[in-house]
Amino acid sequence: MATLKLTNVPDDKPVKVTVELPAAVLLDLTAYAEAIGRETGQATPDPAKLIVPMIQRFMATDRVFAKARRGPPRQVPVSTDATVKSG
């Protein structure tokens, strides 16, 4: 069986944010939490606790976001008076 991408739900100091989710997403979160409980052999985590690690994982693996976060590509200044010698 393949392992889930998310298995560790860290207990961190929360910041309260209200989010409205479609019912289908809540059902999927609940099913994912149950899968985590089965895979780890521990109690099923609260589905709401999965939201933050899922968003973190998504952003950590999004290459376009990582590139945008680093900022625009830096250009190396080119001197017009430099002489290039071939060897």
C-alpha positions as CSV (number, residue, x, y, z in Angstrom):
1,M,0.0,0.0,0.0
2,A,1.3,3.5,-0.9
3,T,1.8,5.8,2.0
4,L,-0.2,9.0,2.4
5,K,1.5,12.3,1.7
6,L,0.3,13.6,5.0
7,T,0.7,11.5,8.2
8,N,2.0,13.8,10.9
9,V,-0.4,16.4,12.1
10,P,1.7,18.8,14.2
11,D,0.2,20.5,17.3
12,D,1.1,24.1,16.8
13,K,-0.2,27.4,18.4
14,P,-3.1,28.2,16.2
15,V,-4.3,31.4,14.6
16,K,-8.0,31.5,14.2
17,V,-9.2,31.6,10.6
18,T,-12.7,30.9,9.4
19,V,-13.0,29.0,6.1
20,E,-16.2,27.8,4.4
21,L,-15.7,24.4,2.7
22,P,-18.0,22.6,0.3
23,A,-19.6,19.6,1.9
24,A,-17.7,17.3,-0.5
25,V,-14.3,18.7,0.7
26,L,-15.3,18.1,4.3
27,L,-16.3,14.5,3.5
28,D,-12.9,14.1,1.8
29,L,-11.1,15.6,4.8
30,T,-12.9,13.2,7.1
31,A,-12.1,10.2,4.9
32,Y,-8.4,11.3,4.8
33,A,-8.3,11.7,8.6
34,E,-9.8,8.2,8.9
35,A,-7.1,6.9,6.5
36,I,-4.4,8.5,8.6
37,G,-5.8,6.8,11.7
38,R,-5.8,3.4,10.0
39,E,-2.3,3.9,8.6
40,T,-0.7,5.1,11.8
41,G,-2.7,2.9,14.2
42,Q,-3.6,6.0,16.2
43,A,-6.9,7.8,16.9
44,T,-8.4,9.5,13.9
45,P,-7.3,13.2,13.9
46,D,-9.8,16.0,13.7
47,P,-10.3,16.7,10.0
48,A,-9.9,20.4,10.5
49,K,-6.4,19.8,11.8
50,L,-5.5,18.5,8.3
51,I,-6.1,21.7,6.5
52,V,-2.9,23.5,7.6
53,P,-0.4,20.7,6.9
54,M,-2.1,20.1,3.5
55,I,-1.8,23.7,2.6
56,Q,1.9,23.7,3.8
57,R,2.6,20.6,1.8
58,F,0.9,22.0,-1.3
59,M,2.9,25.2,-1.1
60,A,6.2,23.4,-0.4
61,T,5.8,21.3,-3.5
62,D,4.5,23.9,-5.9
63,R,7.5,24.8,-8.0
64,V,5.9,27.9,-9.6
65,F,5.1,29.3,-6.2
66,A,8.7,28.6,-4.9
67,K,10.1,30.4,-8.0
68,A,7.8,33.3,-7.6
69,R,8.6,33.5,-3.9
70,R,12.3,33.8,-4.6
71,G,11.5,36.9,-6.7
72,P,12.3,37.9,-10.2
73,P,15.4,36.4,-11.8
74,R,18.5,38.5,-11.2
75,Q,20.4,39.6,-14.2
76,V,24.1,39.9,-14.1
77,P,25.3,43.2,-15.4
78,V,27.3,42.9,-18.6
79,S,30.1,45.4,-19.2
80,T,30.3,46.7,-22.8
81,D,34.0,47.5,-22.6
82,A,35.1,44.0,-21.5
83,T,37.4,42.2,-24.0
84,V,36.8,38.5,-24.5
85,K,39.9,36.5,-25.4
86,S,39.7,33.1,-26.9
87,G,42.3,30.6,-25.7
